[in-house]
């Protein structure tokens, strides 16, 4: 099956990073491009096939609503905005969904499933069954062997230069000559999250967290600048102040 080509249009870099990070967690989606304004987006849409458009509304120059009205043929559109007052007009323009910032990953999945349902594709699960997860595993090449790693035994994963180390609950470290992005693609987003360019953590192994770090298995792991907002949103649904 061909991947769904996504274009992100937003003048806020952080908002682009969050949507891009969410897209990267889903095998069925790929980023075809990012734009900081509607004029640039219109040119890209006219020159390249785009299936799904994540479109901010309030942007300098041409707004997202004006861009939508100007397109003779257009991809499916999911509006992303911090303002509620445009919701009615957004749906009148037959947008798939209207996401209010800050956008949680669960809400993002719900919006993307509208696309899959409309195009008669299999929808994404909103979560992974815990019983299935207990029996899930991957094989990692380490020391010329393919080593079996049970997903529920992973504490966290760290990338150092050309190697990736997987730290397990029994104290073992499985080291592999690979990239952290390749490994991330094999992990269910319901149980793992990339919080730094060099770190992935198992969500149920997080003991505590602060604004800039989490603690997993007595290790303090930094949260990267581009991952902070997505992490904050995820934790907000699971935290009581």
N, CA, C and O of each residue as an XYZ file, in Angstrom:
964
protein
N       0.830     -1.184      0.000
C       0.000      0.000      0.000
C       0.875      1.247      0.000
O       1.826      1.338      0.776
N       0.555      2.222     -0.878
C       1.300      3.465     -0.911
C       1.037      4.266      0.356
O      -0.073      4.261      0.889
N       2.061      4.950      0.826
C       1.898      5.767      2.013
C       1.111      7.031      1.694
O       1.119      7.514      0.562
N       0.441      7.550      2.693
C      -0.317      8.790      2.557
C       0.666      9.953      2.654
O       1.357     10.111      3.661
N       0.720     10.760      1.605
C       1.670     11.871      1.544
C       1.070     13.085      2.254
O       0.017     13.591      1.865
N       1.756     13.539      3.296
C       1.243     14.608      4.153
C       2.060     15.890      3.984
O       3.287     15.859      3.885
N       1.355     17.000      3.956
C       1.995     18.319      3.935
C       1.574     19.071      5.196
O       0.389     19.138      5.521
N       2.556     19.636      5.906
C       2.292     20.411      7.119
C       2.506     21.881      6.801
O       3.567     22.273      6.313
N       1.484     22.695      7.083
C       1.571     24.130      6.803
C       1.273     24.884      8.097
O       0.146     24.864      8.591
N       2.287     25.544      8.638
C       2.139     26.280      9.893
C       3.317     27.234     10.017
O       4.448     26.874      9.689
N       3.055     28.451     10.489
C       4.142     29.415     10.640
C       4.855     29.289     11.973
O       5.814     30.017     12.229
N       4.398     28.364     12.842
C       5.064     28.117     14.115
C       5.921     26.852     14.000
O       5.404     25.764     13.744
N       7.214     27.003     14.188
C       8.139     25.872     14.037
C       7.809     24.732     14.995
O       7.882     23.561     14.621
N       7.445     25.074     16.231
C       7.129     24.045     17.212
C       5.908     23.241     16.787
O       5.885     22.021     16.954
N       4.899     23.902     16.242
C       3.694     23.209     15.789
C       4.017     22.242     14.649
O       3.481     21.135     14.595
N       4.891     22.666     13.748
C       5.333     21.795     12.655
C       6.059     20.578     13.212
O       5.828     19.453     12.770
N       6.933     20.807     14.180
C       7.714     19.712     14.765
C       6.804     18.676     15.436
O       7.053     17.475     15.333
N       5.762     19.132     16.113
C       4.862     18.209     16.809
C       4.119     17.330     15.817
O       4.081     16.110     15.975
N       3.522     17.947     14.782
C       2.805     17.169     13.775
C       3.759     16.223     13.049
O       3.410     15.074     12.778
N       4.951     16.701     12.738
C       5.940     15.851     12.057
C       6.305     14.652     12.923
O       6.452     13.540     12.416
N       6.451     14.874     14.219
C       6.796     13.776     15.122
C       5.662     12.765     15.194
O       5.909     11.560     15.236
N       4.421     13.243     15.208
C       3.269     12.342     15.217
C       3.215     11.527     13.927
O       2.971     10.321     13.959
N       3.441     12.186     12.799
C       3.423     11.482     11.510
C       4.496     10.403     11.468
O       4.274      9.322     10.923
N       5.661     10.697     12.043
C       6.775      9.749     12.012
C       6.461      8.467     12.782
O       7.112      7.446     12.564
N       5.480      8.506     13.670
C       5.130      7.316     14.448
C       4.226      6.354     13.681
O       4.004      5.230     14.131
N       3.703      6.778     12.530
C       2.702      5.990     11.815
C       3.261      5.537     10.477
O       3.581      6.361      9.621
N       3.376      4.237     10.298
C       3.975      3.686      9.081
C       3.210      4.076      7.822
O       3.803      4.203      6.750
N       1.911      4.266      7.942
C       1.078      4.546      6.772
C       1.217      5.970      6.261
O       0.750      6.284      5.167
N       1.852      6.833      7.041
C       1.990      8.231      6.664
C       3.438      8.576      6.340
O       4.364      7.956      6.863
N       3.626      9.563      5.481
C       4.956     10.105      5.232
C       4.849     11.612      5.016
O       3.830     12.108      4.535
N       5.899     12.326      5.374
C       5.918     13.775      5.206
C       6.405     14.111      3.805
O       7.531     13.784      3.428
N       5.536     14.772      3.037
C       5.906     15.189      1.689
C       6.542     16.568      1.694
O       7.194     16.959      0.726
N       6.353     17.306      2.785
C       6.939     18.628      2.878
C       6.368     19.411      4.038
O       5.352     19.032      4.620
N       7.028     20.506      4.368
C       6.524     21.439      5.377
C       6.643     22.857      4.811
O       7.583     23.166      4.079
N       5.679     23.711      5.161
C       5.671     25.090      4.686
C       5.318     26.019      5.837
O       4.565     25.649      6.738
N       5.867     27.226      5.799
C       5.583     28.195      6.848
C       4.529     29.216      6.440
O       4.148     30.069      7.241
N       4.052     29.132      5.192
C       3.005     30.054      4.750
C       2.174     29.418      3.647
O       2.584     28.438      3.025
N       1.008     29.986      3.419
C       0.044     29.399      2.491
C       0.471     29.523      1.026
O       0.175     28.641      0.219
N       1.160     30.602      0.682
C       1.606     30.776     -0.706
C       2.583     29.679     -1.100
O       2.471     29.083     -2.172
N       3.534     29.425     -0.226
C       4.499     28.346     -0.462
C       3.783     27.005     -0.561
O       4.135     26.170     -1.394
N       2.784     26.798      0.284
C       2.028     25.545      0.271
C       1.271     25.372     -1.034
O       1.253     24.281     -1.603
N       0.652     26.430     -1.506
C      -0.120     26.349     -2.753
C       0.768     25.946     -3.918
O       0.369     25.132     -4.752
N       1.963     26.506     -3.982
C       2.901     26.152     -5.047
C       3.282     24.672     -4.951
O       3.330     23.978     -5.966
N       3.551     24.191     -3.741
C       3.940     22.792     -3.572
C       2.795     21.855     -3.937
O       3.014     20.815     -4.559
N       1.575     22.221     -3.552
C       0.404     21.387     -3.857
C       0.186     21.307     -5.365
O      -0.209     20.260     -5.879
N       0.438     22.399     -6.073
C       0.258     22.412     -7.528
C       1.329     21.616     -8.254
O       1.122     21.169     -9.382
N       2.485     21.438     -7.600
C       3.603     20.775     -8.266
C       3.775     19.318     -7.870
O       4.392     18.548     -8.606
N       3.230     18.922     -6.702
C       3.454     17.573     -6.203
C       2.151     16.971     -5.673
O       1.287     17.695     -5.178
N       2.010     15.655     -5.778
C       0.804     15.014     -5.240
C       0.801     15.029     -3.709
O       1.742     14.548     -3.079
N      -0.243     15.575     -3.126
C      -0.419     15.626     -1.676
C      -1.762     14.969     -1.346
O      -2.784     15.300     -1.946
N      -1.752     14.046     -0.399
C      -2.987     13.359     -0.020
C      -3.684     14.004      1.165
O      -4.911     14.100      1.203
N      -2.886     14.448      2.135
C      -3.451     14.928      3.393
C      -2.700     16.183      3.829
O      -1.472     16.196      3.921
N      -3.473     17.241      4.094
C      -2.905     18.539      4.430
C      -3.240     18.895      5.875
O      -4.410     18.986      6.247
N      -2.195     19.097      6.691
C      -2.367     19.596      8.052
C      -2.146     21.103      7.984
O      -1.020     21.566      7.796
N      -3.220     21.859      8.136
C      -3.220     23.271      7.766
C      -3.591     24.180      8.933
O      -4.686     24.085      9.487
N      -2.662     25.064      9.296
C      -2.952     26.096     10.287
C      -3.869     27.142      9.651
O      -3.869     27.310      8.432
N      -4.640     27.839     10.469
C      -5.577     28.836      9.937
C      -4.991     30.233     10.007
O      -4.962     30.940      9.000
N      -4.525     30.644     11.177
C      -3.995     31.990     11.351
C      -2.536     32.045     10.935
O      -1.651     31.644     11.690
N      -2.288     32.546      9.723
C      -0.932     32.725      9.223
C      -0.835     34.082      8.552
O      -1.832     34.586      8.036
N       0.357     34.686      8.548
C       0.505     35.984      7.875
C       0.258     35.858      6.381
O       0.589     34.846      5.764
N      -0.334     36.909      5.805
C      -0.649     36.861      4.385
C      -1.934     36.098      4.153
O      -2.994     36.503      4.633
N      -1.855     35.008      3.429
C      -3.011     34.181      3.120
C      -3.299     33.228      4.277
O      -2.408     32.502      4.716
N      -4.541     33.226      4.775
C      -4.884     32.323      5.866
C      -5.148     30.922      5.342
O      -5.270     30.705      4.137
N      -5.234     29.974      6.268
C      -5.526     28.606      5.874
C      -6.886     28.464      5.227
O      -7.054     27.684      4.290
N      -7.858     29.214      5.720
C      -9.201     29.180      5.123
C      -9.173     29.747      3.708
O      -9.812     29.205      2.807
N      -8.433     30.839      3.513
C      -8.335     31.445      2.183
C      -7.599     30.529      1.223
O      -7.951     30.448      0.046
N      -6.590     29.845      1.709
C      -5.881     28.872      0.873
C      -6.822     27.769      0.427
O      -6.827     27.384     -0.743
N      -7.611     27.266      1.347
C      -8.554     26.191      1.023
C      -9.526     26.625     -0.065
O      -9.797     25.868     -0.998
N     -10.049     27.838      0.050
C     -11.014     28.348     -0.934
C     -10.363     28.576     -2.297
O     -11.043     28.525     -3.322
N      -9.073     28.824     -2.318
C      -8.393     29.154     -3.579
C      -8.013     27.931     -4.403
O      -7.674     28.062     -5.579
N      -8.064     26.748     -3.805
C      -7.634     25.538     -4.515
C      -8.789     24.956     -5.329
O      -9.868     24.705     -4.792
N      -8.559     24.744     -6.625
C      -9.590     24.140     -7.479
C      -9.735     22.656     -7.182
O     -10.847     22.138     -7.081
N      -8.619     21.987     -7.044
C      -8.615     20.603     -6.558
C      -7.706     20.582     -5.337
O      -6.648     21.211     -5.329
N      -8.118     19.866     -4.325
C      -7.355     19.944     -3.086
C      -7.278     18.598     -2.394
O      -8.144     17.745     -2.587
N      -6.248     18.403     -1.591
C      -6.150     17.169     -0.798
C      -7.152     17.212      0.349
O      -7.813     18.227      0.567
N      -7.260     16.111      1.077
C      -8.049     16.121      2.306
C      -7.360     17.053      3.302
O      -6.132     17.113      3.361
N      -8.161     17.776      4.082
C      -7.607     18.803      4.953
C      -7.988     18.559      6.408
O      -9.148     18.303      6.729
N      -6.992     18.643      7.274
C      -7.217     18.672      8.718
C      -6.685     20.009      9.209
O      -5.482     20.261      9.146
N      -7.579     20.875      9.702
C      -7.157     22.170     10.217
C      -6.525     22.002     11.599
O      -6.991     21.207     12.414
N      -5.461     22.762     11.848
C      -4.797     22.774     13.155
C      -4.698     24.223     13.595
O      -4.076     25.038     12.914
N      -5.298     24.550     14.716
C      -5.354     25.945     15.130
C      -5.539     26.071     16.634
O      -5.962     25.127     17.302
N      -5.220     27.237     17.152
C      -5.432     27.517     18.574
C      -6.758     28.233     18.808
O      -7.086     28.572     19.946
N      -7.521     28.467     17.742
C      -8.728     29.282     17.846
C      -9.979     28.476     17.509
O     -10.033     27.788     16.489
N     -10.978     28.571     18.375
C     -12.218     27.799     18.174
C     -13.177     28.468     17.208
O     -14.045     27.800     16.646
N     -13.044     29.774     17.000
C     -14.074     30.506     16.267
C     -14.134     30.163     14.776
O     -15.088     30.528     14.088
N     -13.108     29.459     14.282
C     -13.098     29.110     12.864
C     -13.647     27.711     12.587
O     -13.668     27.269     11.438
N     -14.083     27.026     13.617
C     -14.482     25.624     13.460
C     -15.626     25.463     12.468
O     -15.567     24.598     11.595
N     -16.666     26.283     12.591
C     -17.821     26.145     11.710
C     -17.433     26.348     10.259
O     -17.806     25.553      9.396
N     -16.683     27.412      9.983
C     -16.261     27.665      8.608
C     -15.349     26.559      8.101
O     -15.383     26.204      6.922
N     -14.537     26.020      8.994
C     -13.670     24.919      8.604
C     -14.454     23.707      8.141
O     -14.116     23.094      7.128
N     -15.496     23.359      8.872
C     -16.307     22.206      8.484
C     -17.180     22.517      7.268
O     -17.501     21.618      6.490
N     -17.561     23.771      7.103
C     -18.313     24.154      5.897
C     -17.465     23.988      4.644
O     -17.988     23.796      3.546
N     -16.160     24.063      4.821
C     -15.240     23.832      3.702
C     -14.922     22.348      3.535
O     -14.034     21.971      2.770
N     -15.657     21.517      4.261
C     -15.569     20.055      4.158
C     -14.208     19.528      4.589
O     -13.677     18.589      3.996
N     -13.659     20.130      5.609
C     -12.429     19.603      6.183
C     -12.722     18.290      6.896
O     -13.824     18.074      7.401
N     -11.718     17.417      6.929
C     -11.881     16.143      7.625
C     -12.056     16.342      9.125
O     -12.872     15.677      9.763
N     -11.275     17.269      9.676
C     -11.309     17.468     11.131
C     -10.738     18.840     11.447
O     -10.170     19.513     10.587
N     -10.902     19.234     12.698
C     -10.489     20.546     13.180
C      -9.821     20.332     14.524
O     -10.499     20.119     15.529
N      -8.497     20.386     14.551
C      -7.743     20.074     15.757
C      -7.340     21.350     16.476
O      -6.734     22.245     15.888
N      -7.683     21.419     17.754
C      -7.322     22.571     18.566
C      -5.975     22.328     19.258
O      -5.766     21.291     19.889
N      -5.080     23.290     19.130
C      -3.789     23.205     19.798
C      -3.964     23.492     21.286
O      -4.809     24.313     21.644
N      -3.197     22.847     22.166
C      -2.209     21.804     21.872
C      -2.889     20.487     21.507
O      -3.901     20.114     22.101
N      -2.327     19.794     20.531
C      -2.927     18.585     19.963
C      -2.280     17.358     20.591
O      -1.062     17.192     20.530
N      -3.088     16.509     21.188
C      -2.570     15.261     21.750
C      -2.424     14.219     20.649
O      -3.066     14.321     19.604
N      -1.589     13.228     20.880
C      -1.401     12.176     19.881
C      -2.687     11.374     19.682
O      -3.012     10.978     18.563
N      -3.421     11.138     20.782
C      -4.680     10.393     20.667
C      -5.673     11.130     19.776
O      -6.371     10.510     18.973
N      -5.737     12.462     19.918
C      -6.647     13.253     19.074
C      -6.161     13.261     17.630
O      -6.969     13.244     16.700
N      -4.853     13.286     17.440
C      -4.270     13.217     16.104
C      -4.666     11.907     15.416
O      -5.058     11.909     14.249
N      -4.562     10.792     16.141
C      -4.940      9.485     15.590
C      -6.396      9.493     15.155
O      -6.725      8.981     14.085
N      -7.260     10.060     15.964
C      -8.682     10.112     15.633
C      -8.913     10.865     14.326
O      -9.724     10.447     13.501
N      -8.209     11.963     14.141
C      -8.344     12.742     12.916
C      -7.833     11.969     11.705
O      -8.481     11.951     10.659
N      -6.676     11.332     11.843
C      -6.111     10.565     10.732
C      -7.021      9.393     10.358
O      -7.131      9.034      9.186
N      -7.664      8.807     11.353
C      -8.580      7.694     11.066
C      -9.776      8.141     10.234
O     -10.368      7.328      9.525
N     -10.136      9.404     10.308
C     -11.194      9.918      9.432
C     -10.763      9.797      7.969
O     -11.566      9.479      7.092
N      -9.480     10.057      7.728
C      -8.958      9.904      6.356
C      -9.018      8.449      5.923
O      -9.492      8.142      4.829
N      -8.535      7.549      6.783
C      -8.514      6.132      6.425
C      -9.929      5.590      6.214
O     -10.164      4.794      5.306
N     -10.854      6.017      7.044
C     -12.236      5.554      6.911
C     -12.836      6.051      5.604
O     -13.518      5.299      4.906
N     -12.587      7.311      5.270
C     -13.114      7.893      4.037
C     -12.563      7.191      2.814
O     -13.272      7.009      1.825
N     -11.302      6.797      2.877
C     -10.655      6.164      1.723
C     -10.612      4.639      1.866
O      -9.847      3.953      1.188
N     -11.449      4.138      2.758
C     -11.652      2.697      2.929
C     -10.345      1.951      3.179
O     -10.073      0.906      2.588
N      -9.550      2.523      4.073
C      -8.324      1.874      4.516
C      -8.478      1.468      5.974
O      -9.298      2.024      6.705
N      -7.686      0.500      6.380
C      -7.766      0.024      7.757
C      -7.377      1.128      8.727
O      -6.340      1.774      8.571
N      -8.225      1.336      9.732
C      -7.983      2.399     10.698
C      -6.897      1.997     11.684
O      -6.633      0.812     11.892
N      -6.273      3.003     12.288
C      -5.230      2.781     13.274
C      -5.848      2.484     14.627
O      -6.833      3.123     14.997
N      -5.307      1.540     15.375
C      -5.800      1.320     16.736
C      -5.436      2.488     17.618
O      -4.357      3.064     17.482
N      -6.329      2.840     18.519
C      -6.046      3.942     19.434
C      -5.112      3.510     20.544
O      -4.531      4.350     21.230
N      -4.963      2.211     20.727
C      -4.045      1.692     21.737
C      -3.670      0.267     21.375
O      -4.315     -0.360     20.535
N      -2.631     -0.237     22.006
C      -2.213     -1.623     21.820
C      -2.660     -2.432     23.026
O      -2.402     -2.043     24.165
N      -3.320     -3.543     22.789
C      -3.793     -4.378     23.884
C      -2.615     -4.839     24.739
O      -1.598     -5.291     24.213
N      -2.757     -4.724     26.052
C      -1.652     -5.060     26.952
C      -1.248     -6.518     26.879
O      -0.067     -6.842     27.007
N      -2.222     -7.411     26.671
C      -1.887     -8.832     26.546
C      -1.051     -9.087     25.301
O      -0.099     -9.867     25.332
N      -1.413     -8.423     24.202
C      -0.620     -8.547     22.981
C       0.783     -7.981     23.197
O       1.770     -8.554     22.736
N       0.859     -6.863     23.896
C       2.143     -6.219     24.123
C       3.064     -7.108     24.951
O       4.268     -7.147     24.696
N       2.532     -7.813     25.922
C       3.355     -8.685     26.762
C       4.050     -9.771     25.949
O       5.087    -10.291     26.363
N       3.487    -10.112     24.804
C       4.065    -11.179     23.980
C       4.761    -10.639     22.723
O       5.212    -11.411     21.877
N       4.842     -9.314     22.611
C       5.460     -8.722     21.424
C       6.977     -8.666     21.572
O       7.498     -8.484     22.673
N       7.669     -8.823     20.466
C       9.128     -8.806     20.483
C       9.672     -8.361     19.134
O       8.964     -8.345     18.127
N      10.942     -8.003     19.145
C      11.676     -7.723     17.912
C      13.003     -8.478     17.983
O      13.455     -8.851     19.066
N      13.621     -8.700     16.828
C      14.960     -9.276     16.780
C      15.944     -8.178     16.376
O      15.729     -7.457     15.402
N      17.019     -8.068     17.139
C      18.039     -7.047     16.916
C      19.369     -7.727     16.607
O      19.782     -8.646     17.314
N      20.039     -7.272     15.544
C      21.354     -7.829     15.228
C      22.386     -7.269     16.176
O      22.610     -6.059     16.218
N      23.025     -8.156     16.949
C      24.028     -7.758     17.923
C      25.125     -8.815     17.970
O      24.839     -9.995     18.172
N      26.374     -8.402     17.786
C      27.495     -9.348     17.774
C      27.271    -10.492     16.785
O      27.491    -11.660     17.107
N      26.833    -10.138     15.583
C      26.641    -11.071     14.465
C      25.497    -12.053     14.688
O      25.330    -12.995     13.913
N      24.704    -11.843     15.743
C      23.548    -12.698     15.997
C      22.283    -11.858     16.006
O      22.332    -10.660     16.283
N      21.145    -12.483     15.703
C      19.851    -11.833     15.831
C      19.312    -12.146     17.221
O      18.942    -13.285     17.508
N      19.270    -11.152     18.066
C      18.901    -11.326     19.475
C      17.441    -10.934     19.683
O      17.007     -9.869     19.243
N      16.699    -11.786     20.345
C      15.286    -11.526     20.615
C      15.157    -10.569     21.806
O      15.753    -10.786     22.861
N      14.375     -9.515     21.614
C      14.126     -8.542     22.681
C      12.619     -8.421     22.882
O      11.896     -8.028     21.966
N      12.149     -8.759     24.075
C      10.738     -8.596     24.411
C      10.473     -7.110     24.662
O      11.196     -6.467     25.422
N       9.445     -6.574     24.027
C       9.198     -5.135     24.108
C       8.901     -4.675     25.531
O       9.314     -3.587     25.933
N       8.184     -5.501     26.295
C       7.817     -5.061     27.645
C       9.013     -5.067     28.599
O       8.908     -4.582     29.726
N      10.149     -5.615     28.153
C      11.348     -5.629     28.990
C      12.272     -4.435     28.728
O      13.304     -4.299     29.385
N      11.913     -3.581     27.786
C      12.761     -2.435     27.455
C      12.495     -1.284     28.430
O      11.349     -0.881     28.629
N      13.557     -0.766     29.027
C      13.463      0.447     29.839
C      13.575      1.689     28.961
O      12.689      2.543     28.940
N      14.696      1.766     28.233
C      14.887      2.893     27.321
C      15.928      2.504     26.272
O      16.602      1.480     26.385
N      16.034      3.342     25.264
C      16.933      3.099     24.138
C      17.756      4.369     23.927
O      17.229      5.481     23.948
N      19.068      4.176     23.721
C      19.958      5.322     23.548
C      20.809      5.155     22.294
O      21.334      4.075     22.020
N      20.934      6.231     21.547
C      21.778      6.251     20.355
C      23.080      6.985     20.674
O      23.060      8.116     21.160
N      24.217      6.330     20.395
C      25.532      6.936     20.591
C      26.354      6.699     19.332
O      26.733      5.567     19.031
N      26.623      7.767     18.606
C      27.350      7.700     17.339
C      26.642      6.734     16.388
O      25.480      6.959     16.049
N      27.317      5.660     15.947
C      26.717      4.744     14.978
C      25.999      3.568     15.627
O      25.479      2.694     14.934
N      25.972      3.546     16.951
C      25.383      2.409     17.655
C      24.126      2.822     18.414
O      23.939      3.987     18.766
N      23.283      1.841     18.651
C      22.099      2.025     19.489
C      22.151      0.975     20.589
O      22.381     -0.206     20.327
N      21.933      1.418     21.825
C      21.902      0.502     22.968
C      20.477      0.400     23.500
O      19.810      1.414     23.708
N      20.016     -0.831     23.720
C      18.697     -1.081     24.291
C      18.901     -1.580     25.715
O      19.512     -2.627     25.927
N      18.399     -0.843     26.677
C      18.591     -1.174     28.085
C      17.339     -1.876     28.614
O      16.230     -1.349     28.520
N      17.540     -3.081     29.175
C      16.429     -3.936     29.573
C      16.267     -3.961     31.086
O      17.171     -3.575     31.827
N      15.095     -4.423     31.538
C      14.761     -4.386     32.957
C      15.654     -5.309     33.794
O      15.784     -5.105     35.001
N      16.268     -6.318     33.172
C      17.139     -7.219     33.933
C      18.590     -6.729     33.982
O      19.475     -7.445     34.449
N      18.826     -5.510     33.498
C      20.168     -4.942     33.529
C      20.983     -5.182     32.273
O      22.073     -4.627     32.134
N      20.482     -5.994     31.358
C      21.220     -6.257     30.124
C      21.202     -5.038     29.210
O      20.288     -4.215     29.259
N      22.232     -4.943     28.376
C      22.313     -3.916     27.339
C      22.561     -4.609     26.005
O      23.576     -5.283     25.826
N      21.636     -4.442     25.076
C      21.776     -5.011     23.741
C      22.221     -3.889     22.810
O      21.495     -2.918     22.593
N      23.432     -4.038     22.264
C      24.001     -2.989     21.424
C      23.952     -3.428     19.964
O      24.260     -4.575     19.641
N      23.559     -2.502     19.081
C      23.433     -2.838     17.670
C      23.938     -1.698     16.798
O      23.792     -0.528     17.149
N      24.527     -2.040     15.671
C      24.972     -1.051     14.693
C      23.758     -0.696     13.835
O      23.464     -1.364     12.844
N      23.068      0.354     14.231
C      21.806      0.709     13.573
C      21.500      2.165     13.882
O      22.313      2.861     14.491
N      20.327      2.625     13.461
C      19.897      3.982     13.799
C      18.694      3.908     14.723
O      17.908      2.962     14.667
N      18.564      4.904     15.562
C      17.440      4.924     16.497
C      16.118      5.103     15.752
O      15.075      4.646     16.218
N      16.162      5.761     14.602
C      14.933      5.948     13.810
C      14.418      4.629     13.265
O      13.210      4.399     13.237
N      15.336      3.747     12.826
C      14.920      2.437     12.323
C      14.251      1.618     13.417
O      13.253      0.940     13.174
N      14.801      1.683     14.608
C      14.221      0.935     15.725
C      12.893      1.543     16.146
O      11.949      0.822     16.468
N      12.820      2.862     16.146
C      11.579      3.545     16.525
C      10.403      3.095     15.662
O       9.284      2.965     16.156
N      10.654      2.858     14.373
C       9.591      2.437     13.465
C       8.979      1.095     13.857
O       7.831      0.817     13.509
N       9.728      0.263     14.575
C       9.252     -1.064     14.951
C       8.509     -1.073     16.289
O       7.955     -2.096     16.690
N       8.499      0.058     16.968
C       7.920      0.107     18.316
C       6.524      0.712     18.295
O       6.289      1.682     17.576
N       5.586      0.156     19.075
C       4.235      0.723     19.136
C       4.236      2.074     19.847
O       4.773      2.204     20.947
N       3.632      3.077     19.212
C       3.610      4.424     19.784
C       2.799      4.494     21.063
O       2.943      5.444     21.831
N       1.951      3.512     21.306
C       1.160      3.499     22.534
C       2.012      3.187     23.759
O       1.592      3.463     24.883
N       3.208      2.614     23.561
C       4.050      2.209     24.689
C       5.428      2.871     24.704
O       6.112      2.847     25.727
N       5.835      3.454     23.595
C       7.162      4.067     23.523
C       7.061      5.470     22.946
O       6.182      5.774     22.140
N       7.985      6.314     23.383
C       8.005      7.678     22.853
C       9.445      8.155     22.718
O      10.263      7.963     23.618
N       9.737      8.764     21.608
C      11.038      9.395     21.422
C      10.974     10.771     22.070
O      10.144     11.597     21.690
N      11.840     11.024     23.041
C      11.813     12.293     23.764
C      13.058     13.129     23.497
O      13.205     14.228     24.033
N      13.948     12.606     22.669
C      15.213     13.283     22.368
C      15.746     12.639     21.102
O      15.402     11.496     20.799
N      16.573     13.348     20.363
C      17.124     12.753     19.135
C      17.900     11.473     19.434
O      18.088     10.636     18.551
N      18.356     11.322     20.697
C      19.176     10.163     21.057
C      18.478      9.192     22.010
O      19.085      8.197     22.405
N      17.219      9.449     22.393
C      16.576      8.602     23.397
C      15.122      8.282     23.049
O      14.364      9.138     22.592
N      14.764      7.019     23.283
C      13.377      6.552     23.287
C      13.133      5.950     24.662
O      13.975      5.211     25.173
N      11.998      6.255     25.262
C      11.688      5.674     26.574
C      10.433      4.828     26.495
O       9.531      5.089     25.699
N      10.396      3.801     27.346
C       9.173      3.027     27.535
C       8.281      3.818     28.483
O       8.684      4.113     29.608
N       7.090      4.162     28.049
C       6.233      5.060     28.822
C       5.882      4.492     30.189
O       5.812      5.237     31.167
N       5.659      3.183     30.272
C       5.263      2.628     31.569
C       6.449      2.405     32.503
O       6.274      1.963     33.638
N       7.674      2.716     32.019
C       8.858      2.611     32.884
C       9.290      3.969     33.442
O      10.256      4.044     34.202
N       8.590      5.032     33.078
C       8.931      6.357     33.590
C       8.545      6.431     35.064
O       7.383      6.244     35.424
N       9.535      6.706     35.909
C       9.293      6.822     37.350
C       8.868      8.231     37.741
O       8.028      8.409     38.623
N       9.446      9.227     37.087
C       9.119     10.614     37.386
C       9.598     11.473     36.224
O      10.383     11.031     35.385
N       9.106     12.715     36.193
C       9.568     13.626     35.147
C       9.489     15.067     35.635
O       8.718     15.402     36.533
N      10.319     15.914     35.009
C      10.298     17.362     35.221
C      10.202     18.007     33.852
O      10.009     17.326     32.845
N      10.337     19.317     33.822
C      10.186     20.015     32.550
C      11.174     19.587     31.485
O      10.840     19.555     30.300
N      12.410     19.252     31.905
C      13.434     18.950     30.907
C      14.013     17.571     30.950
O      14.975     17.287     30.235
N      13.449     16.678     31.784
C      14.019     15.332     31.875
C      13.007     14.347     32.453
O      12.017     14.733     33.073
N      13.287     13.068     32.231
C      12.509     11.994     32.845
C      13.484     11.065     33.561
O      14.675     11.039     33.248
N      12.974     10.314     34.510
C      13.802      9.332     35.211
C      13.257      7.948     34.918
O      12.090      7.662     35.183
N      14.097      7.097     34.375
C      13.750      5.721     34.040
C      14.839      4.811     34.582
O      16.013      4.988     34.259
N      14.463      3.843     35.399
C      15.424      2.886     35.950
C      16.637      3.596     36.550
O      17.779      3.210     36.304
N      16.378      4.628     37.331
C      17.399      5.414     38.044
C      18.281      6.243     37.117
O      19.262      6.839     37.562
N      17.938      6.282     35.839
C      18.703      7.091     34.897
C      17.918      8.358     34.562
O      16.715      8.297     34.305
N      18.586      9.485     34.565
C      17.954     10.738     34.169
C      18.198     10.959     32.684
O      19.340     11.003     32.225
N      17.106     11.096     31.943
C      17.174     11.180     30.485
C      16.628     12.538     30.052
O      15.528     12.913     30.456
N      17.371     13.275     29.244
C      16.909     14.614     28.840
C      15.761     14.551     27.830
O      15.644     13.603     27.054
N      14.933     15.568     27.862
C      13.879     15.744     26.865
C      14.354     16.813     25.888
O      14.642     17.939     26.293
N      14.437     16.472     24.622
C      14.909     17.419     23.616
C      13.924     18.553     23.382
O      12.722     18.404     23.600
N      14.448     19.688     22.934
C      13.616     20.881     22.743
C      12.449     20.632     21.800
O      11.342     21.111     22.045
N      12.682     19.893     20.733
C      11.633     19.671     19.748
C      10.621     18.603     20.192
O       9.608     18.397     19.523
N      10.886     17.937     21.293
C      10.003     16.863     21.764
C       9.227     17.261     23.018
O       8.336     16.533     23.455
N       9.561     18.410     23.595
C       8.980     18.783     24.889
C       7.471     18.947     24.843
O       6.769     18.467     25.733
N       6.962     19.620     23.816
C       5.527     19.899     23.780
C       4.717     18.623     23.583
O       3.678     18.446     24.219
N       5.182     17.734     22.706
C       4.479     16.469     22.498
C       4.482     15.635     23.771
O       3.479     15.008     24.113
N       5.612     15.630     24.470
C       5.690     14.887     25.728
C       4.776     15.510     26.767
O       4.073     14.796     27.482
N       4.777     16.834     26.859
C       3.923     17.511     27.834
C       2.449     17.187     27.596
O       1.698     16.949     28.541
N       2.046     17.181     26.335
C       0.655     16.883     26.019
C       0.289     15.455     26.399
O      -0.786     15.197     26.941
N       1.198     14.533     26.107
C       0.932     13.138     26.457
C       0.811     12.965     27.958
O      -0.095     12.284     28.439
N       1.714     13.575     28.695
C       1.695     13.435     30.162
C       0.512     14.172     30.786
O       0.044     13.784     31.856
N       0.029     15.210     30.148
C      -1.098     15.978     30.695
C      -2.334     15.113     30.847
O      -3.124     15.304     31.772
N      -2.503     14.160     29.938
C      -3.663     13.254     30.000
C      -3.519     12.203     31.080
O      -4.480     11.507     31.406
N      -2.307     12.082     31.647
C      -2.045     11.024     32.608
C      -1.593     11.568     33.968
O      -1.176     10.799     34.835
N      -1.674     12.872     34.154
C      -1.112     13.489     35.349
C      -2.175     14.239     36.147
O      -3.150     14.748     35.595
N      -1.960     14.294     37.454
C      -2.803     15.072     38.364
C      -1.896     16.010     39.136
O      -1.028     15.560     39.885
N      -2.087     17.309     38.962
C      -1.241     18.288     39.654
C      -1.595     18.369     41.141
O      -0.985     19.142     41.880
